[in-house]
Amino acid sequence: MSISDLYSSGKHKQEIGHFASVVKIAKADGKISEGEEKLLLRAAKKLNISLEEFKIITANPEKFPVNPPVSYDERIERLFRLTKMIFADEEAELVEVKLMRKIAVGLHFSTENAEKVCDEAIHLVLNDNDLESFTEAIKAVNKI
């Protein structure tokens, strides 16, 4: 085993943190629906999360910090994925929305703007906007 196998890269730690946030949203209502499970599997694949990591993270996502990326566009992309997870089971629970707002602050959206940004994110995903349109609209609402 090489030394690189022992330690996750900074990028992989960010991916694990993001995946854990997505899992937290999926589990916020106490269960993971079939739609949420499918989205989690797709997200894990996209984020290079191994099956072993998948099992560990889904069992206890609270053990993993958010670790936001430095790039503003990447943070918006993470917000996009979180918002998609809220609607994976075709219903938005208040507990999921509240958790999303907390995670948005962890993604370095200001506490003053987090609610407004998340409300806009929900509106955009409900209207089936793609990531590019989502990014433009969030930047307009957030105005940093």
C-alpha positions in Angstrom: 0.0 0.0 0.0 1.4 3.4 -1.0 1.3 6.5 1.2 -1.2 8.1 -1.2 -3.6 5.2 -0.4 -3.5 6.1 3.3 -4.6 9.7 2.9 -7.4 11.1 0.9 -6.5 14.0 -1.4 -8.0 17.4 -0.5 -10.3 17.1 -3.5 -11.5 13.7 -2.4 -12.1 15.0 1.1 -14.3 17.7 -0.4 -16.2 15.1 -2.5 -16.7 12.9 0.6 -17.9 16.0 2.6 -20.3 16.9 -0.2 -21.6 13.4 -0.5 -22.2 13.3 3.2 -24.2 16.5 2.9 -26.3 15.0 0.1 -26.9 11.9 2.3 -27.9 14.1 5.3 -30.6 15.7 3.0 -31.8 12.3 1.9 -32.0 11.0 5.5 -33.5 14.2 6.9 -37.1 12.8 6.8 -36.0 9.6 8.5 -35.8 7.4 5.4 -34.1 7.1 2.0 -36.7 6.7 -0.7 -36.0 4.8 -4.0 -35.6 8.0 -5.9 -33.1 9.3 -3.3 -31.2 6.0 -3.4 -30.8 6.3 -7.2 -29.6 9.9 -6.9 -27.2 8.9 -4.2 -25.7 6.1 -6.3 -25.3 8.5 -9.3 -23.7 11.2 -7.0 -21.4 8.6 -5.5 -20.2 7.6 -9.0 -19.7 11.2 -10.1 -17.8 12.0 -6.9 -15.6 8.9 -7.1 -17.0 7.5 -3.8 -16.1 3.8 -3.5 -18.7 1.2 -2.4 -17.0 0.9 0.9 -17.0 4.7 1.4 -20.6 4.8 0.3 -21.6 2.3 3.0 -19.7 4.2 5.7 -21.0 7.6 4.7 -24.6 6.6 4.3 -24.5 4.9 7.7 -23.3 8.0 9.5 -23.0 11.1 7.4 -22.7 13.4 10.4 -19.1 12.2 10.9 -18.0 14.1 7.8 -17.5 17.9 7.5 -18.8 19.9 4.6 -15.3 20.9 3.3 -16.5 23.5 0.7 -14.5 24.0 -2.5 -12.7 27.4 -3.0 -14.4 27.9 -6.4 -17.7 29.9 -6.2 -19.0 28.0 -9.2 -18.3 24.6 -7.6 -20.1 25.7 -4.4 -23.1 26.7 -6.5 -22.9 23.3 -8.2 -23.0 21.6 -4.8 -26.0 23.7 -3.9 -27.6 22.5 -7.1 -27.0 18.8 -6.2 -28.4 19.3 -2.7 -31.5 20.9 -4.1 -32.0 18.1 -6.5 -31.8 15.6 -3.6 -34.6 17.5 -1.8 -36.9 16.7 -4.7 -35.6 13.1 -5.4 -38.6 11.7 -3.5 -40.9 14.2 -5.2 -41.7 16.1 -2.0 -39.8 18.8 -0.1 -39.9 18.3 3.6 -39.4 21.4 5.9 -36.7 19.5 7.8 -34.8 19.0 4.5 -35.1 22.7 3.6 -33.9 23.8 7.0 -30.9 21.4 6.7 -30.2 22.7 3.2 -29.9 26.3 4.6 -27.4 25.1 7.3 -25.4 23.4 4.6 -25.5 26.5 2.4 -23.9 28.4 5.2 -21.3 25.7 5.4 -20.7 26.2 1.7 -19.8 29.8 2.5 -23.1 31.5 1.5 -23.6 34.2 4.0 -26.0 33.7 6.8 -27.8 36.8 5.7 -28.3 35.4 2.1 -28.6 31.6 2.8 -32.4 31.6 3.1 -32.8 33.7 0.0 -30.3 31.7 -2.0 -31.9 28.4 -0.9 -35.4 29.6 -1.7 -34.2 30.6 -5.2 -32.4 27.2 -5.6 -35.7 25.4 -4.8 -37.6 27.5 -7.3 -35.0 26.9 -10.0 -35.0 23.1 -9.5 -38.8 23.0 -9.4 -38.8 24.8 -12.8 -36.2 22.2 -14.1 -33.4 24.7 -14.8 -30.1 23.2 -15.9 -26.9 23.9 -14.0 -25.8 26.8 -16.2 -29.1 28.7 -15.7 -29.1 27.7 -12.0 -25.6 29.2 -11.6 -26.5 32.5 -13.3 -29.6 32.9 -11.2 -27.9 32.1 -7.9 -25.2 34.6 -8.7 -27.8 37.2 -9.4 -29.5 36.5 -6.1 -26.4 36.2 -4.0 -24.5 39.2 -5.3 -21.2 38.9 -3.6 
